[in-house]
Amino acid sequence: QVQLVESGGGLVQPGGSLRLSCAASGSILSIGAMGWYRQAPGKQRELVAQITKRLSTNYLDSVKGRFTISRDNAKNTVYLQMNSLKPEDTAVYYCNADYIYTRSDGYLQYWGQGTQVTVSS
């Protein structure tokens, strides 16, 4: 079965950096758009960044210039480089991938398990 495994979260001081990774495993034949979402306690989940198969990107306004999303299609992995982190970036970050195609299940959307990012001095 397909699963998206996230890594790279943790505790960092304001102004610091983290790099999140999300690796899709399984008998994957193709992956469509991939993205990172986040949800803070008591807050709505929001799209942080997304990247299409053709490498077009879109960012939440508040992270523009600080975060960079990238993907390695050969490794079925999406990354989120987070620089100049702020306390308001604190949230659980979820990896998402749509249109993951497998021979058994066709095209489906998958979510990572979430990784905690805490920005605190």
Secondary structure as UniProt FT lines:
FT   STRAND          3..7
FT   STRAND          10..12
FT   TURN            14..15
FT   STRAND          18..25
FT   STRAND          34..39
FT   TURN            41..42
FT   STRAND          46..51
FT   TURN            53..54
FT   STRAND          57..59
FT   HELIX           61..63
FT   TURN            64..66
FT   STRAND          67..72
FT   TURN            73..76
FT   STRAND          77..82
FT   HELIX           87..89
FT   STRAND          91..102
FT   TURN            103..105
FT   STRAND          106..112
FT   STRAND          115..119
//
